[in-house]
Amino acid sequence: MSDVRHVLVLPDRDTAEEVAELLAGRFPLPEEPLLVRDALAGEDDAEDAQWLLVLEDPAARLDPAALDTLAAEHDGWLER
């Protein structure tokens, strides 16, 4: 097994929560995605935060292209 982690960057918490639900329905996730607030450098305002979905993929079974497409459908991207 390898240590693979995918990070989806999304524009806000509501979108991140919605994508987390979609991920659980579409992909065989070994555990629930971790939702993390990522404040932009120097910004304290929650409006200036992106949200990250961190997916552990120890068996490297998730398709990065499919994850990137899902994130893009919600104004986000897969961090490379």
C-alpha positions as CSV (number, residue, x, y, z in Angstrom):
1,M,0.0,0.0,0.0
2,S,1.1,3.6,-0.6
3,D,0.4,6.8,1.3
4,V,-1.8,8.8,-1.0
5,R,-3.7,11.9,0.0
6,H,-5.9,14.0,-2.3
7,V,-6.8,17.5,-1.4
8,L,-9.7,19.2,-3.1
9,V,-9.8,23.0,-2.7
10,L,-13.3,24.5,-2.7
11,P,-14.6,28.1,-2.4
12,D,-16.7,27.8,0.8
13,R,-17.9,25.6,3.6
14,D,-21.3,24.8,2.1
15,T,-19.8,23.7,-1.1
16,A,-17.2,21.6,0.6
17,E,-19.8,19.9,2.7
18,E,-21.9,19.2,-0.4
19,V,-18.9,17.8,-2.3
20,A,-18.0,15.6,0.7
21,E,-21.5,14.1,0.5
22,L,-21.2,13.5,-3.2
23,L,-17.8,11.9,-2.7
24,A,-19.2,9.4,-0.2
25,G,-21.8,8.4,-2.8
26,R,-19.5,8.1,-5.8
27,F,-16.3,6.7,-4.5
28,P,-15.2,3.9,-2.2
29,L,-13.8,6.0,0.6
30,P,-11.9,4.2,3.4
31,E,-12.9,7.0,5.8
32,E,-14.9,10.2,5.8
33,P,-13.2,13.2,4.1
34,L,-11.6,15.7,6.5
35,L,-12.9,19.3,6.1
36,V,-10.4,22.0,6.8
37,R,-10.7,25.8,6.6
38,D,-7.7,27.3,4.7
39,A,-7.5,31.1,5.4
40,L,-5.7,33.0,2.7
41,A,-2.4,34.5,3.8
42,G,-2.9,37.6,5.9
43,E,-6.7,37.3,6.0
44,D,-8.7,36.9,9.1
45,D,-12.1,37.2,7.6
46,A,-14.0,33.9,7.2
47,E,-15.2,35.2,3.8
48,D,-11.7,35.0,2.5
49,A,-11.2,31.3,3.3
50,Q,-11.1,28.4,1.0
51,W,-12.1,25.0,2.3
52,L,-10.1,21.8,1.8
53,L,-11.4,18.3,1.6
54,V,-8.6,15.9,2.5
55,L,-9.1,12.3,1.3
56,E,-6.9,9.5,2.5
57,D,-6.4,6.9,-0.2
58,P,-4.0,4.3,1.1
59,A,-4.8,1.8,-1.7
60,A,-4.5,4.6,-4.4
61,R,-7.9,3.5,-5.7
62,L,-9.4,7.0,-6.3
63,D,-9.1,8.5,-9.8
64,P,-7.4,12.0,-9.6
65,A,-9.0,13.1,-12.8
66,A,-12.5,12.2,-11.6
67,L,-11.8,14.0,-8.3
68,D,-10.6,17.1,-10.2
69,T,-13.7,17.1,-12.4
70,L,-16.0,16.9,-9.4
71,A,-14.1,19.8,-7.7
72,A,-14.2,21.8,-11.0
73,E,-18.0,21.3,-11.2
74,H,-18.1,23.2,-7.8
75,D,-15.7,26.0,-8.7
76,G,-12.8,24.2,-7.1
77,W,-9.8,22.0,-8.0
78,L,-7.7,19.1,-7.0
79,E,-4.4,20.3,-5.5
80,R,-1.4,18.6,-7.1
